[in-house]
Amino acid sequence: MGLRQEDIPFLLVTNTTQYSRAGLAAILCDADMPVQTHEAMTATVATAAYLRRHHPGARCHLLATREALEDLRDVECVEEGAEVIVVGGAEDGFNYESLNRAFRMLTEGAALVAMHRGLH
């Protein structure tokens, strides 16, 4: 018997910042593991909660995949004048220009929040 058949609540937890909750659920469903969006907890969702609690209303500059924006809907994301720099698995977004922009905002007083520790 599975968790659903036994009526046992569950939550899948991952440190991914590459996929949104919906994207992750879709990938798992395609692999014959039926997961609903609300049953997935990602580092991006945890980061959004952290930002709401510790930096409420702050303007944030995001160095992460654009899909992460889906789970940061209630966070104001800006390209300039950020109060918080949020770093995740940025992939192509990690280039000289974007890192230089983020570094400049950090030297101007922005806080730094890393979504997870990655190896790349």
N, C-alpha and C positions, 0 to 999 in steps of 0.2 A: 504494500500500500504506500502511496505517496503522501506528502504533506497535505496537499489539497484534499485528498480522499479522507484523511484523518482529521480534517478541519483544524490543522495546526498552522497558526500564522507564521510567516517567515519574511525575511528581507534579505536580498542578495546585496552584499557589500563588496565594492571594488575600489581601488585607488585610481582608476582610469580618469584621465581628463581629456582623452581623445574623443570619446563619444558622450552624447547626452544620455539621459536616462531613457528617453524614447528610442534613440539609436541603438543603445545597448540591448533594450528589450526586443527590438526588431531582429537584431543579430541572433539573440538566443532563441527567438521563435523560429527563425529560419533553420536553426540547428535542432529543431524538434524539442526545444525546452520552452514550453509556453510560460512566458513571464510578462506580467503587465507592468507598465511604466512605473506605477507607484510602488512596485515591489523591488525596485532597484535603487540602491544608494551609492552615489559616486562621490569622488573627492570634490567635484565641482559643486554638488548639492551641499556637502558639508561646508565648503568654502563660502557659499552664499549665506548659509546660516551664521557662520562666523562673522562675516562682514556685517550682517544685519545687527548682530549683538555688539560687536566691538568697534565698528565703524559705520554706525547708522547714517544713511543719507550721503555717504562719502562718494565723491566722483572717483571712479576706478579706471585705470588703464589696464587692459587685458593683454597679456602675452600668452595666448593659448589658442587652440583651434577655434574656429568660428562656431563650430557645433556646440562648444561650451556655453555660448551665449544663451542657448535654449534654457539651460538650468540656472542662469544668472539673470533671468528676466527682470527681477525687481532691483537689480543693481544698476546704477547709472554708469555706463561705460563711455569713456571719452578718449580722444586721441591726445589731447593736450590739457594741462592744468589739473592733472589727477592728484588726489590726496592719498591714494593707495595704488601701488603697482601690484597686480595679481599675476603670478607666474604659474603656468602649467606646461603641458606638453605642446609647445608652440609649433613644432615641426618647421615648416617653411617660414613661419613668423620670426624665428630666431635668426635675424640677419643684423648686419652692422647698424643699419638705419634704425630698426626698431629697438635694438638694445641701447643704442646711443640716446634715443628719445627717452627710454625708461630710466637710464642712468641720470640724465639731466633732471628729470622730475624727482628722482631720489635725492639728488644733491640740493634740490630746492625744498626738501622737507617731506616728500611723500613717504608713507610707510610701505613696507614690503611684506607681501603675503605670498607664500609658496603653497600651491595646492597639494603637492606631494614631492617626495624625493624620487627623482628618476635617474636612470643610468644613461640617458642619452640627452 
